[in-house]
Amino acid sequence: MIPLTLLAAALIDLSGDAARVAACQKLVASDPKAAVEQASAWADRDKSVPARQCLGLAFAAAERWAPAETALAQAATQAEASHDGHAPQIWSQAANAALAGDQPAKAREDLDHVVSLSGVPPTLVGEAWIDRARADVALDDLGQARIDMDKGLALVPQDPFGWLLSATLARRQKDLPRAQKDIALALKSAADDPSVQLEAGNIAAAAGQMDAARAAWTRAAQMAPDDPAGQAAKAALNQPK
């Protein structure tokens, strides 16, 4: 996943108008609705890549995922046509907006640009393959998800979120040895993440190791009692033994 701050840095590089971009960043963070209005006016005036990026960021901050994807995809298409090096980054952002908006097929289309373009940094390609695997899972294409996930992990083996997703995928595919191996890798660098502890518990339970499962679920629930992962862990702990 490409964070909004990284995209904002790309905006500065592309625009040559640091004041306008800084104003966009500030408004996106403080008042997404006003940011959408101002970015829409900006994009209508000059239809530039930075203006469309700003509009996409504003829509994303307002959780209006479909128009966010559209604006970012337009910016990425324009950047790609002008051979701008930021195009892969923007395509990744568009894909993440599509995933957030339950448009996995659109996300795969956006990510295909990232993995097919030349000269893209390996880390960005790796994250794109992992995001593509997320889209595959949403489309219930688990076989393709495993292919894409493994391509991504080969490029970004340091990403604990990738190992978490891979472990979850392996559990869904009933490949418990792979799930156990991958969740152990996630735990090495993200043991303080409730989502990792939740999945560690889920995998232990699937393997019939209920003491270990309950210990992991307890950690997740204690870490983040109001977080969705913490809530799911609580629900698992309350299941009949």
TIMAR-848816 format. One record per residue (C-alpha): y, x, z; chain; residue number from 1. Coordinates in Angstrom, 3 decimals. Example, Ala and Ser with C-alpha at 12.3 -4.5 7.8 and 13.67 -1.06 7.14 Angstrom:
<pts>
<<-4.500,12.300,7.800>,'A',1>
<<-1.060,13.670,7.140>,'A',2>
</pts>
This chain:
<pts>
<<0.000,0.000,0.000>,'A',1>
<<3.453,1.294,-0.943>,'A',2>
<<5.967,0.727,1.865>,'A',3>
<<9.322,-0.877,1.169>,'A',4>
<<11.110,2.231,2.441>,'A',5>
<<9.459,4.323,-0.259>,'A',6>
<<10.550,1.882,-2.926>,'A',7>
<<14.068,1.952,-1.519>,'A',8>
<<14.109,5.736,-1.943>,'A',9>
<<13.128,5.242,-5.570>,'A',10>
<<16.012,2.834,-5.968>,'A',11>
<<18.457,5.503,-4.867>,'A',12>
<<16.999,8.016,-7.300>,'A',13>
<<17.177,5.597,-10.215>,'A',14>
<<20.528,3.951,-9.787>,'A',15>
<<23.135,6.633,-9.362>,'A',16>
<<24.983,4.015,-7.305>,'A',17>
<<24.080,4.939,-3.757>,'A',18>
<<26.584,2.533,-2.221>,'A',19>
<<25.165,-0.506,-4.026>,'A',20>
<<21.592,0.460,-3.228>,'A',21>
<<22.431,1.134,0.420>,'A',22>
<<24.065,-2.278,0.615>,'A',23>
<<20.931,-3.830,-0.877>,'A',24>
<<18.709,-2.068,1.671>,'A',25>
<<20.875,-3.147,4.571>,'A',26>
<<21.060,-6.767,3.465>,'A',27>
<<17.331,-6.964,2.737>,'A',28>
<<16.676,-5.867,6.318>,'A',29>
<<19.253,-8.129,7.948>,'A',30>
<<19.527,-11.257,5.787>,'A',31>
<<16.839,-11.683,3.111>,'A',32>
<<18.269,-14.992,1.866>,'A',33>
<<21.701,-13.458,1.247>,'A',34>
<<20.005,-10.430,-0.286>,'A',35>
<<18.217,-12.671,-2.796>,'A',36>
<<21.518,-14.285,-3.771>,'A',37>
<<23.358,-10.993,-4.218>,'A',38>
<<20.460,-9.237,-5.960>,'A',39>
<<20.060,-12.210,-8.330>,'A',40>
<<23.712,-11.899,-9.322>,'A',41>
<<23.316,-8.154,-9.783>,'A',42>
<<20.175,-8.533,-11.898>,'A',43>
<<21.805,-11.260,-14.015>,'A',44>
<<24.751,-8.974,-14.729>,'A',45>
<<23.069,-5.771,-15.850>,'A',46>
<<19.275,-6.357,-15.789>,'A',47>
<<18.773,-2.755,-14.636>,'A',48>
<<15.652,-1.376,-12.987>,'A',49>
<<17.419,-0.883,-9.611>,'A',50>
<<18.802,-4.422,-9.674>,'A',51>
<<15.385,-5.896,-10.384>,'A',52>
<<13.836,-3.686,-7.711>,'A',53>
<<16.437,-4.864,-5.240>,'A',54>
<<15.686,-8.462,-6.161>,'A',55>
<<11.962,-7.903,-5.707>,'A',56>
<<12.546,-6.330,-2.297>,'A',57>
<<14.734,-9.239,-1.264>,'A',58>
<<12.125,-11.798,-2.323>,'A',59>
<<9.436,-9.810,-0.482>,'A',60>
<<11.528,-9.692,2.694>,'A',61>
<<11.860,-13.466,2.416>,'A',62>
<<8.070,-13.685,1.870>,'A',63>
<<8.594,-15.295,-1.516>,'A',64>
<<5.737,-13.376,-3.005>,'A',65>
<<5.453,-14.836,-6.514>,'A',66>
<<9.088,-14.180,-7.505>,'A',67>
<<8.870,-10.797,-5.748>,'A',68>
<<5.948,-9.844,-7.982>,'A',69>
<<7.765,-11.091,-11.068>,'A',70>
<<10.943,-9.133,-10.347>,'A',71>
<<9.057,-5.958,-9.481>,'A',72>
<<6.794,-6.259,-12.521>,'A',73>
<<9.891,-6.629,-14.708>,'A',74>
<<11.395,-3.520,-13.124>,'A',75>
<<8.118,-1.620,-13.576>,'A',76>
<<7.799,-2.680,-17.221>,'A',77>
<<11.344,-1.547,-17.902>,'A',78>
<<10.805,1.752,-16.080>,'A',79>
<<7.535,2.361,-17.929>,'A',80>
<<9.182,1.675,-21.299>,'A',81>
<<11.851,4.276,-20.534>,'A',82>
<<9.189,6.781,-19.357>,'A',83>
<<10.624,6.834,-15.863>,'A',84>
<<8.375,8.491,-13.315>,'A',85>
<<8.918,5.748,-10.772>,'A',86>
<<7.077,3.124,-12.843>,'A',87>
<<3.674,3.625,-11.130>,'A',88>
<<5.255,3.255,-7.715>,'A',89>
<<6.949,0.005,-8.707>,'A',90>
<<3.750,-1.364,-10.271>,'A',91>
<<2.012,-0.681,-6.950>,'A',92>
<<4.712,-2.587,-5.098>,'A',93>
<<4.383,-5.501,-7.522>,'A',94>
<<0.628,-5.524,-6.940>,'A',95>
<<1.048,-5.654,-3.192>,'A',96>
<<3.416,-8.597,-3.565>,'A',97>
<<0.746,-10.298,-5.687>,'A',98>
<<-1.910,-9.622,-3.053>,'A',99>
<<0.330,-11.016,-0.327>,'A',100>
<<0.856,-14.117,-2.453>,'A',101>
<<-2.849,-14.716,-3.118>,'A',102>
<<-2.651,-13.639,-6.744>,'A',103>
<<-5.481,-11.062,-6.873>,'A',104>
<<-5.964,-11.276,-10.630>,'A',105>
<<-2.282,-10.512,-11.160>,'A',106>
<<-2.571,-7.658,-8.648>,'A',107>
<<-5.418,-6.112,-10.656>,'A',108>
<<-3.322,-6.309,-13.817>,'A',109>
<<-0.440,-4.526,-12.080>,'A',110>
<<-2.698,-1.849,-10.622>,'A',111>
<<-4.323,-1.192,-13.990>,'A',112>
<<-0.965,0.225,-15.054>,'A',113>
<<-0.957,2.650,-12.129>,'A',114>
<<-4.443,4.026,-12.679>,'A',115>
<<-4.049,4.287,-16.455>,'A',116>
<<-0.688,6.071,-16.623>,'A',117>
<<-0.677,9.850,-16.966>,'A',118>
<<0.954,12.181,-14.485>,'A',119>
<<0.674,9.834,-11.498>,'A',120>
<<0.282,11.697,-8.170>,'A',121>
<<-3.352,11.593,-6.990>,'A',122>
<<-2.400,9.992,-3.666>,'A',123>
<<-0.693,7.100,-5.431>,'A',124>
<<-3.670,6.666,-7.760>,'A',125>
<<-6.034,6.695,-4.791>,'A',126>
<<-4.076,4.032,-2.949>,'A',127>
<<-3.960,1.973,-6.150>,'A',128>
<<-7.765,2.061,-6.439>,'A',129>
<<-8.053,0.932,-2.802>,'A',130>
<<-5.588,-1.895,-3.445>,'A',131>
<<-7.557,-2.808,-6.547>,'A',132>
<<-10.667,-3.039,-4.390>,'A',133>
<<-8.786,-5.443,-2.119>,'A',134>
<<-8.072,-7.591,-5.174>,'A',135>
<<-11.719,-7.368,-6.246>,'A',136>
<<-12.846,-8.643,-2.838>,'A',137>
<<-10.373,-11.531,-3.038>,'A',138>
<<-11.946,-12.402,-6.389>,'A',139>
<<-15.434,-12.139,-4.835>,'A',140>
<<-16.276,-9.235,-7.152>,'A',141>
<<-17.903,-7.072,-4.481>,'A',142>
<<-19.735,-4.787,-6.906>,'A',143>
<<-16.510,-3.804,-8.646>,'A',144>
<<-14.819,-3.509,-5.267>,'A',145>
<<-17.316,-0.829,-4.230>,'A',146>
<<-16.702,1.095,-7.448>,'A',147>
<<-12.934,0.941,-7.052>,'A',148>
<<-13.031,1.688,-3.324>,'A',149>
<<-15.093,4.826,-3.824>,'A',150>
<<-12.701,6.057,-6.510>,'A',151>
<<-9.822,5.562,-4.102>,'A',152>
<<-11.476,7.221,-1.122>,'A',153>
<<-12.324,10.253,-3.234>,'A',154>
<<-8.578,10.765,-3.757>,'A',155>
<<-7.269,9.744,-0.309>,'A',156>
<<-10.051,10.559,2.173>,'A',157>
<<-7.437,10.857,4.925>,'A',158>
<<-6.555,7.134,4.799>,'A',159>
<<-8.151,5.342,7.782>,'A',160>
<<-7.166,1.962,6.338>,'A',161>
<<-9.275,2.787,3.290>,'A',162>
<<-12.285,3.626,5.459>,'A',163>
<<-11.763,0.396,7.407>,'A',164>
<<-11.759,-1.645,4.207>,'A',165>
<<-14.775,0.255,2.925>,'A',166>
<<-16.656,-0.388,6.157>,'A',167>
<<-15.860,-4.098,6.003>,'A',168>
<<-16.968,-4.224,2.382>,'A',169>
<<-20.232,-2.461,3.218>,'A',170>
<<-20.891,-4.942,6.041>,'A',171>
<<-20.323,-7.831,3.644>,'A',172>
<<-22.768,-6.195,1.230>,'A',173>
<<-25.262,-5.833,4.122>,'A',174>
<<-25.223,-2.035,3.791>,'A',175>
<<-25.085,-1.294,7.520>,'A',176>
<<-25.663,2.491,7.299>,'A',177>
<<-22.636,2.796,5.003>,'A',178>
<<-20.613,0.442,7.198>,'A',179>
<<-21.417,2.483,10.322>,'A',180>
<<-20.550,5.762,8.610>,'A',181>
<<-17.242,4.482,7.269>,'A',182>
<<-16.074,2.785,10.469>,'A',183>
<<-16.786,6.016,12.329>,'A',184>
<<-14.415,7.785,9.927>,'A',185>
<<-11.770,5.123,10.490>,'A',186>
<<-12.147,5.469,14.256>,'A',187>
<<-11.573,9.228,14.086>,'A',188>
<<-7.890,8.786,13.228>,'A',189>
<<-7.155,5.140,14.034>,'A',190>
<<-9.052,4.277,17.198>,'A',191>
<<-5.836,2.763,18.563>,'A',192>
<<-5.718,0.172,15.757>,'A',193>
<<-7.055,-3.222,16.904>,'A',194>
<<-8.264,-4.038,13.388>,'A',195>
<<-10.441,-0.916,13.411>,'A',196>
<<-11.848,-1.780,16.835>,'A',197>
<<-12.504,-5.367,15.729>,'A',198>
<<-14.461,-4.203,12.714>,'A',199>
<<-16.330,-1.622,14.789>,'A',200>
<<-17.433,-4.510,16.968>,'A',201>
<<-18.397,-6.626,13.976>,'A',202>
<<-20.521,-3.838,12.526>,'A',203>
<<-22.185,-3.107,15.849>,'A',204>
<<-22.998,-6.810,16.225>,'A',205>
<<-24.466,-6.937,12.720>,'A',206>
<<-26.704,-4.029,13.727>,'A',207>
<<-27.794,-5.845,16.887>,'A',208>
<<-25.931,-3.422,19.177>,'A',209>
<<-24.261,-6.062,21.312>,'A',210>
<<-23.120,-3.842,24.178>,'A',211>
<<-21.246,-1.617,21.744>,'A',212>
<<-19.911,-4.670,19.923>,'A',213>
<<-18.521,-6.230,23.064>,'A',214>
<<-16.961,-2.937,24.144>,'A',215>
<<-15.139,-2.594,20.825>,'A',216>
<<-14.023,-6.231,20.817>,'A',217>
<<-12.748,-5.830,24.380>,'A',218>
<<-10.678,-2.815,23.318>,'A',219>
<<-9.229,-4.752,20.375>,'A',220>
<<-8.364,-7.746,22.566>,'A',221>
<<-6.723,-5.543,25.189>,'A',222>
<<-4.745,-3.541,22.633>,'A',223>
<<-3.161,-6.508,20.898>,'A',224>
<<-3.860,-9.822,22.616>,'A',225>
<<-1.425,-11.735,20.376>,'A',226>
<<-2.298,-9.949,17.122>,'A',227>
<<-4.702,-11.667,14.684>,'A',228>
<<-7.211,-8.859,15.230>,'A',229>
<<-6.933,-9.254,18.982>,'A',230>
<<-7.336,-13.002,18.705>,'A',231>
<<-10.424,-12.595,16.517>,'A',232>
<<-11.861,-10.155,19.038>,'A',233>
<<-11.277,-12.642,21.845>,'A',234>
<<-13.058,-15.319,19.845>,'A',235>
<<-16.004,-12.978,19.263>,'A',236>
<<-16.197,-12.193,22.980>,'A',237>
<<-16.278,-15.904,23.793>,'A',238>
<<-19.237,-16.593,21.537>,'A',239>
<<-22.446,-17.552,23.346>,'A',240>
<<-24.601,-14.538,24.107>,'A',241>
</pts>
